[in-house]
Amino acid sequence: MFLRPRHPIPGCLGNDQRRDHRHQRCHQPPALGKHAPRFRGQCFPRAENPDHLHEDARRFVEIIAKQSKRLHAIIEDLLALSRLEQDQEHTELVLAEEKISQPLRRAIETCGPKAAEKKISLELDAPDDLSANLNSPLLEQAITNLVVNAIKYSEEGSRVIIRAGQRDAETIAIEVQDFGVGVCAHHLPRLFERFYRSDAARNRKVGGTGLGLAIVKHIVQAHGGEVGVTSEVGKGTTFTILLYKENHDENTNTT
């Protein structure tokens, strides 16, 4: 199943009513985002010095600090979505030719500590000579989101594979594959919706903002590409990004 650019799915991210609702909620978020780190800073020192707090007080401070951090992450992701949508509506994405392996390596480096916590190996399979016109920071963010998602749903000691290759003369494919819990087929069409949680996510009580895959979708579509997902319960999930040379040339500016 792939999501194509400029063809919104009813009830998904392309829905104008949902987008308007989110814009209303994002109208003043910079102030909230500015104060959240300071609030966490007031909470964490107390949480890190338990001797200064009563047991109940320490527990509540830790809860407040954790939720404050999550709120800040949601605000940042909402702002990122808002910027992506506004850029898609009013400006063309500026691309530059770069080796595909470079943003993939940076994404793996970013996710390394989180993977190490679960003893998950991150494996890169991408030729060094494969290049494309792309917005490197945005593609890196998309891959980072997919790898973080894969780590969440993988068991300790598992692995995540990040692949890239030339599918044909006009298409480059990037895959992020995990061997985790997998997703039921009826959830797949909705995975890229904002805040959507599959049964696996709810049952495992994973963290995150619920916006990571929505951001991936917008980044890929800004490149004129497609993003899809296949999964089998108990065996794992593979997200695939397709980038097209023709769409790049027609819909984006290159430097």
N, C-alpha and C positions, 0 to 999 in steps of 0.2 A: 504494500500500500504506500503510494507516494502522494505528497501534497504538492500541487503545482502552483506557480506564481500567478497572481491575478485571477484566481478562481476560488473565491472563498467558500468554505463549507458551512452550511447553516448551523448556527449554534457554536461555531468555533471562532478563532481569532479575527476572522474577517467580518464578523458581525458588527455593523455600525453601532447598534444600540449598546453592545458591551463595550465597544471602544469609547463611546461618549461617556459611559458610566465610569470607566477607568480614568479618563481625562479629568472628570470632576474630582475624583479622589486624589488625583496627582497634582491638583492645581497649586497647592501650597507645600508639597513634600520637602523642598530643600531645607526649610526651617526644621522640620521634624528630623530629617537626616542629620542636620548639623548638631542637634542637641542629643541624639541617641548615643553617640560615642562618649560624650561627657557624662551622661547618666550611667552608662556602663562603668566608666572609670570610677564613679562614686561607689558603685556596688562591689566591683571585683576586689578592691583591696580588703574589704571587710570579709568577703568570702574566702580570700586567701589567708586570712588570719583568724581562724576559728576560735582561738582562745579568747578573743575579745568579744565574742557573741555567745548568747544563750543558744542552745541547740535548736529550738524552734525558730529563733530569729535568724540564725545562720541558714536554715533550710529555706526560709522565705526570701532571704537576700539572694540566695543562689537561684531560686526560681525567677525572681524579678530580673536578675542579670541575664539569665538565659533567654527570657522572653524579650527583653530589650534588644539583645543582639539579633534575635530572629526578626523583630519588627524593623530594625535598621536594614537587614538584608532584604526584606520584602520591599521597603521603600526604594532601595537602590535598584532592585530588579524592575519595579514599576517605572521608575525614571528611565531605565535603559529601554524598556519597551516603548515608552512614550517618545523618546528620542528617535528610535528606529522607525516608528510609524510616521512621525513628522518628516523625517528625512526621505522616506519612501514616497511620500505624497508631494514633497516640494523640491527635492533635489535628487540628482543622479549620484549613485555611489562612485567614488573615485577609486580606481583600481591601479595597481602597479604589478608588473611581472615579478614573480618571486617563486622560489622553489617551494613546492607543497610541503616538503619535509620540515621546513623551518618553523611554521606556526604549529605543526603537530608536535615537534620536539619541545617547544615552549609550553604547550598545553600539558604534556607529560611531566615536565619539570614542575609545573604549578601543582599538579595533582599528586606528585610523588609522596609528600608527607601524609596525605589522607590515605593513600593506598598502603603505605607502610604500617599504619595503625592496624590494618586488617591483614597484613602480610600478603597483600595482593600484588602480583607482578604486572607491570605495564609494559607491553611489548609493541614495538614499532616495526611495521613492515611497509616501507615506502622507499622507492628509488630516489637517490639523491639528485638525479638529473630530470626529474619530473617537475615542470614549471607551469604556471598558469597566471593569468591576470586576476588578481584578487585584492581584497582589503585585508591585509594580514592580521591586524588587531581584532577585527570582527570575526574572521574565520577561527583564529585562536580561541576567542571567547566561546564560539559555538562548539568546538571540539572539547574545550575544557568542561562545558556544561554536560556534554554527552559522557565524558569519562567519569565525572563526578557521579552522574546518574548510574553508570555501570558499577562503580564501586559500592554505592549504596545497596544495590540489589545482588551483590555477589557475596558468597560465603568466605569466611576467613581462609586464606591460603590459596584462593583461586587466582585467576588471571584475566586481564582485559587486553584485547588485541586491537591496535589502531592500524588500519591498512589504508594505503592509497595506491591507485594505479590508473592507467589509461584504459578505459573500457572500450572505446573506439576512437576514431580520429577526432571526433568532436566532443567527447565526453570523458570527464575525469570522475572517478568514484572514490569516495572516502568512507570507510566503514569503522564503526566502533562496536566491537563484539564482546559480550560478556557470557559467562557460563553460570549465571545465577538462577534466580527463582523463575524467571520468565513471566509473561503476561498473557492472560486469557485473550482469545481472538476478539471477543466482543468489546474489549477495552481499547484495542489498537486505534480505531478511528478517532478516539477522543484524547489520546495521549498528549497532543500538542495544544490542547485547550488550557487557558489560564486556570490554575488552582485545581485542575482535575487530578484525582487520586484513584489509582486502581486498587483492587482488593489487596494486592501484595503490599502496596504502600501503606494502606490503612492498618493492615494486620501487623506489619513489621514496625510501625510507628517511626518511619525514617524521618530525618530532618529535611531541611530545605524549604524553599518558599513556594513551591508549586508553579514557578514561572520559568524555570530553566529551559524546558523544552519549547515553550512558547517563544522565548528569545532565540533559540536555535532556528525555529521556523522562520522568523522574521529576517534573521541574518542570511539564511540560505536564499530566501525569496528575493532579498535585496540584491543578491548576486545573479538573479535570474535563474536560479537552480531549483532543485526539488529535494525534499527530504522524506525518507520513508522508513518503515520499521517492520521487521519480521520477528516473531517470537514463538517459543514453544515452552509451555509450562514445565518447569523442572529441568530444562536444558539450557535456557538462556535467551538473550535478545541481541539483535543486531540492528543498529541504526545506520542508514546509508544516505550520504549526501551526494547528489549528482550535480556537477558544474558543467555548463555547456558553453563552448567557445562562441557559438553563434549568438546566444543570448547575451553573453558578456559584451560582444561587439555592438549589438543593437541597443541595449538598454542601459549601458553604463559608460562613464568616461574613464579613459586610461591615461596614465601619466608616463 
